[in-house]
Amino acid sequence: MADRTLALPKPMTTRPKRRPQSTSSKLVELSLAAPQVVAHRLTRMALAGPVLNARDRREFTGMVTEKQLAFAHSWLAMWGELVAQQQALGLSLLTGAFTGRRPAGGAASSLSRIVGAGMDPVHQKAVANARRLRRTRLR
């Protein structure tokens, strides 16, 4: 009889979970990434001249639509976080009425979460653009 051994499947490789970034560190990254993207695109516009090739048209059209999408996602994320914070406040007020405890958290932490949720899509897109444009040649 042939020797049959069971081959165990290879373990899945997973990325280590990254700690969530604070709002202030996202702001720092955004303040570094945005000027890089603007400088690259303005240089590209200056070098393109009046006649655009397909690559330039695609990039210039994409830079308008990506901003619209990022800000729409930002508003939706802030709206969703606002609703979640309102629900948490309502629940804490209801449970506090029966247990005699005061609501936990506060307006400052709620506002920080709402701003952080709204900044995420813009931050992600700007940092991704800076990374992508760093690898591309202008001409």
N, C-alpha and C positions, 0 to 999 in steps of 0.2 A: 504494500500500500504506500502511496506517495506521502511524503512528509508535508503536511499542510500546517502552516503556522498562520495565526491570525495577525494581520497587520493592523496595528492600532492607528486610528486617524491622527494626523498631525494636530497638535493643539492650535487653536485659532490664535492668531496674533492680534492683539487689540492694543489700541493706543492707550497709554495711561491717561486717566481722567485729569484734565487740567482744572486747576482751581479757578473759580469764577473771578474775573478781574473786577477791581473796584471801579466805580464811576470816574474817580480822579485819574487812575492809570489809563482808562480809555480816552479821557480827554487829552492826556499828554500824547498818547499815540496818534489821536486824531489831529492834534495841532502839529505834529511832525509829518504825518502822511499827506494832509491836504495841500500844503505848499509844494511838496514834491510833485504831486499829480498836476497841480495847476501849472507849475513851471514846465513840466514835460509837455503838457498839451499846448501851452502857448508857444513853445518852441516849435512844436510840430505844426501848428497853424502857420507860423511865420515861414517855415521851410516849405510848406505845401503850396503856397502862392494861390493865385486865383483859380487854377485848374486842379481839382482834387482827383486823386486816383481812388480806386475802390476801397483800399485799406483805410485811407483817410476819411472817406465818406462814412464807412462803417464805424470808425472810432468816434467821429464827431457826432453822428446820430446817436450812438450808444451813450455818449456822455450826457446827453440831454435826457434820454429816457431812463437811464439808471438813477439819476437824481430824483426824477419824479417817482419812480418805484421805491427808492429808499425812503423818501419822505412820506409816501403813503403808508409804507410798512411801519415807519416810525409812529405816525399818528395812530394807526391801528394797535400797535403795541402799547402806546400810552393809554389809549382808551381801554384796552383789556386790563391793564394793570390798575387803572382807576376803578373799574368795576370790581375787580378782585379786592381792592382795598376797602371799597364801600361795603362789600359783603362781609369782609372780616370785621369791620367796625360795627355793622349791624348785629352780627353774631355775638361779638364781645359785649355789646350793650344789652342784648337779650340775656345772655348767660350771666352777666354782671348783675342784672336786675334780680335774678333768682339766688345768686350766691353772695351778693354783697361786695364783690370785687370790682375794682376799677378796670377799665379797658387797658390792655397792654399796648406797647408800641407808642406811637405818637404821630403827630402830623409831619414832623421833620423826616422820620424814617419812611413814611408813606410817600412823601413828596420825592425823596431820594430814589425810591424804587420806581416811581413813575417816570422820573427824568432818566434814570438808568435804562429802563425798558425802551424809552423813546430814542435814546442815543445808540442803542445796539445796532439797528440796521444801517444807520449812517456810518458808524464806526467800522463795521464789517466791510462795507463796500469801499470806503476810502482806503483802508489798510490793504484790502485785496487789490485795488487799483494801483496803489503805490508799489506793491510787490510785483504785479504783472508788468507795469510800465518800466520798472527797473531792469527787467530782463530784455525789453525790446529795444531795437535800434530806432533812432529817429528817421533815418533814411536808409 
